[in-house]
């Protein structure tokens, strides 16, 4: 469930706690760390001159391989009416 949610929301800003709340997880960090340690996702920090502020700000989540997006993301197609 987490994997498909991330695939369908690539590049959005999220905090660990917000993702845990959205998906109903008890642990906010552990699950995302597993995905990051297996090189499926990575996080980009928002820019700030202050290092403490960078840690507090939401992060952008990206998928390592864009092929995962094409293979597993929910695809919306238009139905043509003639």
N, C-alpha and C positions, 0 to 999 in steps of 0.2 A: 504494500500500500504506500509506504513512504517513497519507494523508488519511482513508482508511476506518478505520484504527486509531484516529485521533483522534476521528472522528465517533462511534465506538462506546465511547469512554472519556472523554466530555465531563465536565469538572469535577474530574477526578482530579488529584492532585499528581504532577508529573513534573519531573525535571531533564533538561537537554538530553542529558547523557551517558547517562542511563537509557533514554531513548527511542532513542538511537542503538544502544545495546546490545540492546534488545529487538528492534529491527527489522533489526539487522545492518548499519548504516550505518558508513562510515569516518569521516565528518565529523559531529560532534555538533551543531554550531551552524548551519552553512550552510543545510541543508535547511529547518529550522524558520524561519529568518530569511526565506527566500523566501516561505513561506506567510504569515508575519506582514506582510511588505512588500506583498503583494498583497491585504491586508485579508481574508483567509480565516479566520485565527485571531488571538487575542490572549492575552496572558499576564497573570495577576494575581499580584502578589507577596504572600507571606504577611506578616502584620503582625508587626513587631518595632520596638522603640524604637531599635535600633541599625541604621543604614543598611547597614553591612557584613554584618550577619547577614541582612538582607532579601535581599541579592544571593546569598548562599550557600544559602538555603533553597530547597526545591523550589517550583515555580510551578504555579498552576492554569491549565489550557489551556481556552479557550472558543472556540466557533465564532461568527463575527460574525452570521450569519443562521441562525436555528433551522430555516428551511426546508431547509437542507442536511441536517440531521439526519433530517427526515422523508423526504427524497428519496433519500438515499444510505446511511443507516445500516442495518445488518442488523436486520431486523424478526423478532422471535420471536413466533410465534402459537401459541395453544393449539389442540389438536385435540380436539374434543368426541367423547366416546364415548357412543353412545345405548344 
